[in-house]
């Protein structure tokens, strides 16, 4: 079954797989300090990223995937979202796409996204306007060869969603009730501007990346090939259900070097 990890070419099907992957990347990661611990950022040129979380004493707390691409959205961050499952280094934000001038609330639509290095922004005053690089990890996906083909498919199914649409499914249930706490998911349709296969730097497995034009801006979409019935191409319309991961573009530095506590060799 496609997952956030398989969308980046990682074969993770058990806790043992996850632990082995964490140990492997910890030796090759840069350190990003936060008040409650440290992130270990593994980021090869192919774009896939893993953000390990450690306490100050070096104990592992979690690991979050991300994809670094070219998407950019202007957003207003309204509030932080807390979940019972959050570690001290987890972060989730409630935001608005394209807020009006002079305001950080309101805009094209609300949505929620997870932030893999969010603890470095824990002192940021909210609400605030920011720029975000947003990655959409495909959980379910359909491709159409053109906008005309998409509209024909919509008509055949008795629906009328435009080729570019964004539904914040993580905020509202199918019955119309609010989701509490809101989830970092959305139903997105958009037109592919660019698409290319990528290869995971650890597993060697292929995955797909696409830069997608959708309401609010562009999105970096990553896709497990098992979801595809054809190769994505520019001009295709992509639609589906996605997990959202975003990084605020603030120029925060990371400290080069390897952090070795997970392997027992000290810092």
N, C-alpha and C positions, 0 to 999 in steps of 0.2 A: 504494500500500500504506500502511495507517495507520502512523503513527509517533508518537514522543513530541512532535514539533512539530505534526503535523497534528491531534493531540488538543486543541491549543489554538488551532487556526485558522491556523497558519502554513503557507505553501506553500514548503517547503524540499525540493528534490529534487536539489541539487547543491552542491558546495563553493562555487561562485560565489554561489548563493542564500544560503548560510550567512554568507559574508563580507559580502554586502550588508546582510543583516539585522543583523549585529553592528555595522557602521558606523552604521546608522540609529539603533539604540537607544543606542549609546554616548554620543551627544550629549544624551540625555534621561534619563540614569541617575544614581543616587546612588552615592557611593563608600563601600565598606565595606573597611576596612583589615585585612590579615592579615600575619603574620610574613613569608611568602614572596611577597607581592604584594598585589594589590587585586582585589576584586570590583566590578563595575559592575552595580548592581541596577536593572533596569527593571521597574516594578511599577505598571501603570495600575489604576484602580478595578475593572475588569472581572475581575480575579483572576489572569490569566495573568502569568507572570513569566519574565524571562530574566536569568541570572546570568553575565555575561562575566568571564573570568579574565585578569588582566594580571600580568606580572612587574613588579618595582619599576622597571625601565627603560621600561615601557610596551608591551612586546611581548605580543601576544595568545597565550594558551595554550589557551583553550577557551571553550565556552558551554553552559550547562545550563538546560533549562526547568524550571519549577515552577509549581504553582497554589496560590495562597493562599486558603484557605476556612475553614470553621467546624469541621472535624473535630478531635477531640482524643482522644489515646490516652495512657494512663499506661504507660510502658515501662521496662524495665531494659536499659540498654546494657551489653553484656558485653565487647565488643571492637571494635577497628577492623579493617576488612577492607582489605587492600592488593591492588592489581592492577598488572600490568606497564604497563597503559595509563594509569594515573593520572598526572595532573599534580600539582605541589605543592599545588594548591588543590582538588583533588578529595577527596572523603571518602565513605566507605561504612561503615555500622555494622551489627554483628550485635546483635540486640536480642531481648527477650522481651516479649510482651504481658501486661499485668497481673501483674507480679511479686508474690510474696507479701510481706506486711509484713516489713520488716527485711532484705530481700534484693533485690539487683539482678539476680540470675540465677534461672532457672526461671520458670514462669508458664504462661499458657494455651497458648502456642506460640512457637517461635523464628521469626524472619524477618530479612531483610536489606533495608536501604533506603539509597539514595543521599541525600546531604545537600548541597544546592547551595551552602551557606555553611559547610561543615563545618570549614574551616581556622581559623575564629574559635574553635572549641572544641578546638583541638589540645592545649591544656594541661589539659583537663578530666580528672580522675582517673577511670579506669574499673576496675571496673564502677560504674555509678551509675544512680539512678532519675531519670527525666525525663518531661516532658510533650512530646508531639510532635504537630504538625499534619501529617497524612499525606495525600498526594495519590496516587491510583491512576490511572495513565494506561492506558486500555483498549487492548490489542493485539488481543484477540479478545473477542467479546461476544455474549451471548444474553439476550433479555428474555422474561419470562413475565408474564402479566397478573395473576397472583395466586400465593399460596403453594400453593393447590390445583392450579393449572395447572403449577406447577413440579414438584410431587410426581408428578403424572400423567406428565409428560415423563420424570422420573427412572425411574419404574416401567416405562415403555415401552422405555427403553434398558437395563433390567436393572441399574440403579444405585440407590443409596439415600443419597445425600448430602443432608444437611438444607438448608433454604432459607438458613440462615446457616452458612457454613463458610469455613475458611481453610486452604489447603494451601500450605506454604512450598516451592513448586516450585523456587525458586532455590537451595535447600539440598540437595535430593535428586533424582537423575535418575529417569526412569521405570522404570529397572531396579533402583532401590533403592540405587544407589551415591551417595556424597556428591559434590556439585559443588564443585570446588576450583579457584580461590576461589569462594565462593558468590556467586550473582547476586541482583540486586534485583528479583526477580519473584515473583509468587504467583498461585495460583488462588483466587479469592474469589467467594463467593455471599453476597448480602445483600438486605435489603428496602429499597427506596427510601423515604426519609422526605420528601425534597423533590427537585424537579428543575426546571431552567429552562434555556432557551437563552441562550447568551452570544455576544457578537460581539467578535472580535479587534480591538484598538485600532489595529493597523497595517494588517492586510490587509482588515479588514471582513468576513472570512469567519466563518460561524457555527460554533460548537461547543456541546456540551452539558455541563452540570454536574449532578451528582446527589450529594446527601448520603445515604450508604448506611449502614444499621445492619447490622453484621457482627460476628463474634466479636472481642472485644477492645475494641470501641468503634465510633466512626463514622469513615467514610472519605469524603474528597472525591474523587469519581470524575469524570474528564474524558474526553470521548468524541468522536472524529471522527464526524460524521454519516454517513459512508459505511459505518460498522459497524452502523447502526440500520435496522430494518425497520418501526419505529414510533416515536412520540415517547415518551420515558420519562415515567412518571407515578408519583406517590406510591402505594405499595402494590404496584407491580411488583416482581418478583424479578429481580435483575440477577446474572448469573454470567459469568465469563470469566477471561482471563489478563491480568495487569496488571504494568506497571513501577511501582515504588514510589519516591517522592521525599518526603522529610520534612524539616521544619525544627524544631529544638528551640526551645521557647518560653521563652527566657531574657531577653527584653527588650533584646537587644543593639542599640545605636543604629547608624544609618547616617548618613553625613554628606551633607547636602543639597548640591546643586550639580552641575554638569556636568563630567565628565571628558573632555577633548578630545584626549588623546594619539593616539587612533586616527585622528583626522582631521587631525593635524599642526598643531594650534593650541595645543598646550601644555595645562597643567592649569588 
